[in-house]
Amino acid sequence: MKIKVEELNLTYPITPGESFLKKKGLIETFIDKFKKNKKKKIKINPENKHAKINALKNINFQLEEGDKLGLVGLNGSGKSTLLKCLSGILDPDLGSKIIINGSYLPIINPINFSEQEDTVLNNLILIAQIFGFKFNYVKENADLILNFCELTEYSNYPFQTLSTGMRFKLIFSICFLLKRDNYFIDEFLTTGDEKFQNKGFKLINEEMSDSTIVLCSHSQEIIKKFCNKILVLNKGEQVFFGNTQKGLECFNAIINNNLK
């Protein structure tokens, strides 16, 4: 067992801006001026002052070594929130249990880690160190990474001169050539051109078959191609965990129902 999640719940408290809404401010002025029904007011129910949002409700699943799990769901279903709980960015409610065996790397909007005016090589080293890799190890593997993402000739260029696709290709190469036991990825495998995507999938399938990966994606093609398991979320609730094809059928039923 590499990853085990039991009864994971995450609750956000709601603390509305009472003074802003209770006083006749900008919102009510706008409504009074432009709404035909001027009796309609914005009100806060006193009983809801301490209301809560259940962002995740009773999530349970277990992954073995080498499993590739796809997280799918409509916008706001809790996919990225679950990734952040696994990554330690968010703390779930008391009583939730997350067990992760081995090293792990969260890949959640990593482009923000860059220093735009510094060189591509120095950014490679910086980003890899932020991800937890040791300086000497990164230096030894820098040429391998630059060669894989086809950026060797750009190594001394300012990072800001790279296109968005080139930047993500560099970060992808850092993440997967400097290996970890577990990866938590938010919409990252869809970056780069199709040629590089295929190159990346080949690397993962051939060199990282024993790594466990949790991937959040809106691309059903990526999920089909990459994942052997799937977890379907709907409004923070787990509605399916298991076979990828059956899970996508469940997810498409949710989409169709939502469109009615």
N, C-alpha and C positions, 0 to 999 in steps of 0.2 A: 504494500500500500504506500503510495507516494503522497496523495492528498486526500484528506477526509474532512468533510464539513457536516456538522450535526446541529440541527435546530438553530440555524443562523437567522437572527432577526436584527433589523436595524431600524430604529425609530428616530425621526427628527421632530423636535418640539417646534410648534408654531408660536411665534411671539409677534402678533400684528402690531403695526405702528398706530396705537390707539389715538394719540394726540393728533396725528396727521389726518385720520379719517373722521374723528369725532368733530373736529372744528370745521367750519365752512371754509375750506381751502380750495386749492386749484381744482381738484377732482370734482367736488360738488358744484363749484362755479361753472365748470364746463358742462356738467349734466344739466344744471338749471337753465343754461342758455340754449342748449342744442337738443335736449330731450323734449318730446311732445308731452309725455306723461311726467309732469313735474312733481308728482307725489312720490315717485320712485326715488328712494334715497339709498345711499350706501350705509349699511349698518353692521355693527359687530355684535354678535350674540355674546353676552357676558359669560355664558356657560362655555364658550369656545375659546376663552382667553388662553387656556393652556392646552389647546388641541394638539394632536400629534399626527404626523404622517408616517404610516408604516411603509418604509421604502423597500424593505425586504421582509418576507414572512415565511418562517419555517423552511429554510433551504437545507436540503440534505442530499449529498452525493459523495461518491468515493471513486478515486482514480488510481489506476495501477501504473507502474513504470511503462513509459512509452505511449500512454493514452494521449489522444489529441481531442480535446473537448471544445465544441463550438457553443458559444452562448448566443442565443437568438431571442428576439422579442421586439415589439413595437417600440418607438421612441418613448422614453419614460418608464420602461418596464423594469429597470433596475440592473441592466447588464453591466454598465460601467461602474455602478455602485458596488456590485458584487466583486468585480475585479479589484476595486480599491480596498475592499475588506480583505481579500486574499493577500494583497500586497502590503497590508499594514498601514495604508494611508488613512483609512477610516476604522474606528473601533466599533464593532457590533455591540448589540445589547448584552447585558449580563446573562450568562447561561449559554450563550452561543459558543460553539467549539469549532476551531479551525486547526487542523494538524497538517503540517507540511514537512515532509522528510527530504533533506538535502537542500542545496543552495537554490535560490530562486532570483529571477530578475523580472521586475515589472517594466513593461514597455508602454508607457502611457504618456503621450504627447512629449516625446524626448527631444523634439526640435528646440524646445525652450531652454535647453541646457547649453546652447552654443554661445560662443563669443564671436560676434559677427565680423569684427575687424582683424581677428587673429587668423593664422594660417589654417588650412584644412588639416595638416598634420597635427598641429597643436590642439585643434578642436577634437580630433580623433582621440588623442591622449586624454584630454580633459573629460570628454563624455564617457570614455571607458572607465576612468577613475571614479566618476560620479556613480557609475553602475557597479562599483565595488571591485574592479580589477586592479591589481597592483601595477605600479608604474613600470617596473622592469619587465613584467610579463607583457604589458601593452607595447613597450618599445620593441621587444623581440618579435612581436606579431604585427607590427604596423605595416610593413611591406606586404604581408599576406593579405591584410584587410584592404589596403589601397588597390592592390591588384585585383582582388575579387570584385570590388565595386567599380573597377575601371576608372579610378581617379588618380593613378600614380602621377601622371603629368601635371595634376592640379595641386599636388601636396603643399607647395609653397605659395599658392594663391590665397587671398583672403577668403574666408568662409562665405562671406556675403556675396561673392561672385558666382557661387554655385546656384543652379536652378533648384526649385523645390524638390523635383524628382531626384536630382543628384545628391541632395542633402539626405533624403530618406534612404537612398541606396547605401550611403556611407554608414548611417546609423544602423540599418539592417545588418550590414556586414560586421559591425562592431558587436552587435548583440549575439549573432549566431556563430561567428567564428571564435569568439571568446566564450566558450561553452559554460552553461549552467544546467543544473538538474531539472529545473522547472522554470517555465516562462508564463507570464500573464500579459496578454497582448490585446490592446484596444485598437481595432481597425488599422493594423499596421502592415499586414501582408498584401494589401491591395495597392501599395505604393510602388512607384517605378513603372517602367514600361513592361510590356508582356514578356519580352525576352528575359529581362532581369527577374521578373516574377517566377518564370519557369526555372531559372538558374537557382533562385532562392528555395523553391520547393524541392528541387533535386538535392540541394545541400541538406535540407531538413530531413528528407526521406532517407537519404543514404548515410549521412554522418550523425544524425541526431535521432535515430529511431528509438533510443532508450530515454530521450528527454520527454517529460510530461508537459504539455502545453494547453493552456486555457486561452481560447481566442474569441474575442467579441467581434462580430462582423455582421453587416447588413447584406453581404453578398452570399446568396445561397450556393452559387457555384464554388466559391472558395470553401464554404463549409463542406459541400459534397466531396470536393477534391482532397481536402486536407484532414477532415475530422472523422474518427471512428465512433465518437459518442457526441451526444447533443443534450443541452439543457435548455428548455423553453421556459421563458419567463413571461408573465402577463400581469401587469399592475403590481409588480413586486412579489408575485406568487409563483412558485415552481409548479408548472402544469405537466411537464414531461421531462424524464431523464432516461436516456438509453440509446437505442439504435438511431443512427443519423437519419436514414430515410423516413422512418416512422415519425421521428421528431419533426422533420420538415413538413410532413403531412399535417401534423398537429398545428404547427406554426401557420401554415397556409390557411387552415380552417379558421384560425384567429383573425388573420388578415381579411378573409372573405366576410366573416361575420362583422368585422369592424367597418367594412365598406357598405353594408346594407343600411 
